[in-house]
Amino acid sequence: MTITAVTATRTGQSLVTKAEFSMLATFCADEYSLERSVAARVVDQALALVHVMGSTGEGATMAPSQQVDPGWHTLVLHTDWYANWCAEQFGYFVHHQPNSKTRTRGLMTDVVGKIRAAGFVVDERLWGTAAECNAPACCGDGPCC
């Protein structure tokens, strides 16, 4: 008999309480004029990204996609909450240092790989790395289109 190991995957949402996630997703939806369900996906991916950045110390080499960036802005705009969350998760504050000019399909693919390797579910559509993201219907950032 063969036993297959099941790799557990986690979500960014699992890193915060339900009340915190609801607060963040609602703010993101209101602030960036997103449908609530889309804002929830965006915040989920932002939490996973920041967690990987903070826990690996590789923040300087990672960037959010254009679609995920509003989620990170949402975290940062809740300054007290975000500072406390970073301190609890990593022991230091993960700064948002804008580097949108570095967004390429290659970088997004690398970031997605790091998030996935950390055990998180990745929403490929928000990173511009989904298979159906080809011109003229590209859903990604930068020169991939």
C-alpha positions as CSV (number, residue, x, y, z in Angstrom):
1,M,0.0,0.0,0.0
2,T,1.3,3.4,-1.0
3,I,0.7,6.4,1.3
4,T,0.8,9.8,-0.4
5,A,1.7,12.7,1.8
6,V,-0.6,15.7,1.5
7,T,1.1,19.0,1.7
8,A,-0.9,21.4,3.8
9,T,-1.3,24.8,2.3
10,R,-2.2,27.9,4.2
11,T,-3.6,31.2,3.4
12,G,-2.6,34.7,4.2
13,Q,-5.9,35.1,5.9
14,S,-4.9,32.3,8.4
15,L,-2.2,34.7,9.8
16,V,-4.8,37.0,11.3
17,T,-8.0,36.8,13.2
18,K,-11.4,36.8,11.3
19,A,-12.2,40.2,12.7
20,E,-8.8,41.6,11.6
21,F,-9.2,40.1,8.1
22,S,-12.6,41.5,7.8
23,M,-11.4,45.0,8.8
24,L,-8.6,44.9,6.3
25,A,-10.6,43.5,3.4
26,T,-13.4,46.0,4.0
27,F,-11.0,48.9,4.1
28,C,-9.2,47.6,0.9
29,A,-12.5,47.4,-0.9
30,D,-13.6,50.8,0.1
31,E,-10.3,52.6,-0.4
32,Y,-9.5,51.0,-3.7
33,S,-13.0,50.7,-5.1
34,L,-12.8,46.9,-5.3
35,E,-15.5,44.3,-5.0
36,R,-15.3,42.9,-1.4
37,S,-14.5,39.4,-2.7
38,V,-11.6,40.8,-4.8
39,A,-10.3,42.9,-1.9
40,A,-10.4,39.8,0.3
41,R,-8.2,37.9,-2.3
42,V,-5.8,40.9,-2.5
43,V,-5.4,41.2,1.2
44,D,-4.9,37.5,1.5
45,Q,-2.1,37.6,-1.0
46,A,-0.5,40.7,0.6
47,L,-0.5,39.0,4.0
48,A,1.2,35.9,2.5
49,L,3.8,38.1,0.7
50,V,4.7,40.2,3.7
51,H,4.9,37.0,5.8
52,V,7.4,35.5,3.4
53,M,9.3,38.7,3.2
54,G,9.5,39.1,6.9
55,S,10.2,35.5,7.8
56,T,12.9,35.0,5.2
57,G,14.5,38.5,5.3
58,E,14.3,38.6,1.5
59,G,12.1,41.7,1.4
60,A,14.6,43.7,-0.6
61,T,14.4,41.2,-3.5
62,M,10.6,40.8,-3.5
63,A,7.8,43.1,-4.7
64,P,4.0,42.8,-4.9
65,S,2.2,42.8,-8.3
66,Q,0.2,45.9,-9.2
67,Q,-2.9,44.0,-8.1
68,V,-1.5,42.9,-4.7
69,D,0.1,46.3,-3.9
70,P,-3.2,47.8,-2.6
71,G,-3.4,45.0,-0.1
72,W,0.0,45.8,1.3
73,H,-0.9,49.5,1.4
74,T,-4.0,48.5,3.4
75,L,-1.7,46.8,5.9
76,V,0.6,49.7,6.2
77,L,-2.2,52.2,6.5
78,H,-3.3,50.4,9.6
79,T,0.0,51.5,11.2
80,D,-0.4,50.4,14.8
81,W,-1.9,47.1,13.9
82,Y,0.7,46.4,11.2
83,A,3.6,47.4,13.4
84,N,2.3,45.0,16.2
85,W,1.6,42.3,13.7
86,C,5.2,42.5,12.3
87,A,6.7,42.5,15.7
88,E,4.7,39.4,16.7
89,Q,5.4,37.6,13.4
90,F,9.1,38.5,12.7
91,G,10.4,40.6,15.6
92,Y,10.9,43.6,13.3
93,F,8.9,46.0,11.1
94,V,8.8,45.1,7.4
95,H,9.0,48.4,5.5
96,H,7.2,49.0,2.3
97,Q,9.8,50.4,-0.1
98,P,8.2,51.1,-3.4
99,N,10.0,49.5,-6.3
100,S,7.2,49.2,-8.9
101,K,9.7,49.8,-11.8
102,T,11.2,46.4,-11.0
103,R,8.0,44.5,-11.6
104,T,8.5,42.0,-14.4
105,R,6.9,38.7,-15.2
106,G,10.2,37.0,-14.1
107,L,10.2,38.7,-10.7
108,M,6.5,38.0,-10.2
109,T,7.1,34.3,-11.0
110,D,10.0,34.3,-8.5
111,V,7.9,35.9,-5.8
112,V,5.1,33.5,-6.5
113,G,7.5,30.6,-6.2
114,K,8.8,31.8,-2.8
115,I,5.2,32.3,-1.5
116,R,4.2,28.8,-2.7
117,A,7.4,27.3,-1.2
118,A,6.4,28.8,2.1
119,G,3.2,26.7,1.9
120,F,0.8,29.5,0.9
121,V,-2.0,29.2,-1.6
122,V,-1.2,31.5,-4.5
123,D,-3.8,33.4,-6.5
124,E,-2.0,33.4,-9.9
125,R,-4.5,35.8,-11.4
126,L,-3.4,38.5,-9.0
127,W,0.3,38.0,-9.9
128,G,0.1,38.0,-13.6
129,T,1.5,34.5,-13.8
130,A,-1.7,32.6,-14.6
131,A,-1.4,30.5,-17.8
132,E,-4.3,32.5,-19.4
133,C,-2.4,35.8,-18.9
134,N,-1.3,36.4,-22.5
135,A,-1.8,39.4,-24.8
136,P,-4.2,40.9,-25.5
137,A,-6.0,39.7,-22.3
138,C,-2.9,40.0,-20.0
139,C,-3.8,40.4,-16.4
140,G,-0.2,41.0,-15.2
141,D,2.2,43.9,-14.7
142,G,5.0,45.4,-16.7
143,P,6.4,44.1,-20.0
144,C,4.6,40.7,-20.0
145,C,1.9,42.1,-22.2
